[in-house]
Amino acid sequence: MLDRLFWTGLIFMFCSTLSAQETYWKDQRIMQLEEITPQLIESVQQMHEKIRSVAISSVSFGDNLPDNFRRVATARIHQSLTQLSKLKVSVCETCTQIRTVIAGSYLKIARGIADDDFRIKTAKSLNVKGFLDIALFMTEDRQLSIALNAFEASNGEIVYSKIITGEPAKSEHYLHVYLAKMQVGITHSSTGNTPITHSAMQLGVEAMMRLTSSWTFSGGGSVFSDDNTNLTTKYEKSINGITLDGMVGYDLFGFGGNQADVSISGGLGMIFAAALNSPMYVKGGLNLTVAEQLTLGFNYLNMLSSNDDTFKMPNMTNITLGWKF
C-alpha cells in the first residue's frame, strides 16, 4: 500500500511540474517586467525635477523579444506610467504612426519624430513639455533591461537618461551531480538491540526543473555503499543499495549580490536495499547554492516503513557536496 502511494505521489508531482514549468517559462519575460516595473515608475517620477510633462513617443524592443511580449509590455508600460501623480505622462499616438513625407522629388516613409517642427507641433497639441523614449532589451543571460531617454520638445535636448536592469532569469533546468556522506542509526537484534551508527558514501544525480523564480522540482537517484570501518565486530554486515526520490524546493533568499542562494526542500523517496527492508521516507533539506553551480546541502530522512521487531532504522541524515550543470 505504501509503495503504491509513493509511486502515485511521485508521478503526480512530476506531471504537475511539467505543466507548471511550461506556464512559467512561457511568461518569464513578463514576470521580469513585473518585477522591475516599480523601479520604472520610480525612475519616471524622478523626471518631474527636470521636466513637468512628457508624452511617450516610442516603446522599442530588442530583436530577441517576441511579438506577444511586445504587445503585452507596451500596454502595461502605458497603463503604469499614465497613472502617475507627480508627473503628467501621456501617449503620443501620432509618433508611432507611419507617415508619407515628400522630400524634393522623392516620397519617403517616416515614423517617429521626424524633425523639429513635427516635435514642437505635436508637443503643443498634446500639451506636454517633452517626449519619452523607452527601449526594452534582453541580454544573453536572460536579463531584462529598460532604457529611458526624455528630451525637451523645444530643442530636442536630452534632460533625463537612465537604464533600469532587472535580475537575470535563473536557468530553466539543471543536472545536479553530488557526493554525500550518509549517517544511519540502526538497531538490530544481532547487536543486542544496541544502536549503531553506520556511515555510507553516496553518489547521486538528479534532474532539476524550475517552476517559478522561487520554486523548483527535482527527481533523481543515487547509489550508496556502507562504510563499516568505524564499527566494532558487533555488526559488520556491508549495506549497499540505491535511492529514488522526488523533491520540491523553495528559494528562501539570496545574498552576495545574488551570487548565493539558500533554499529548503521536501519530498518523498524510497531506499532499495534488502538489508534495510527497502523503506520509504519523507525527506527535508537545507541547501546553499553558489553562482547557480556549486551546492552544499544537509538532508534529514524520516523512515516510514523500515521498523520491525528485529530491525529499527528510524532516520538518516546526509551532507552533500555537488555541482549543477
ABEGO torsion letter per residue (X at the ends): XAAAAAAAAAAAAAAAAAAAAAAAAAAAAAAAAAAAAAAAAAAAAAAAAABABBBBABBBBBAABBAAAAAAAAAAAAAAAAABAABBBBBBAAAABBBBBBBEABBBBBBEBABAAAAAAAAAAAGBABBBBBBBBBBAAGBBBBBBBBBBAAAGBBABBBBBBBBBBBBABBBBBBBBBBBBBBBBAAAGGBBBBBBBBBBBBBBBBBABAABBBBBBBBBBBBBAAABBAABABBBBEBBBBBBBBBBABBBGGGABBBBBBBEBBBBBBAAAGGBBBBBBBBBBBBGGABBBBBBBBBBAAABBAABBBABBBBBBBBBBX
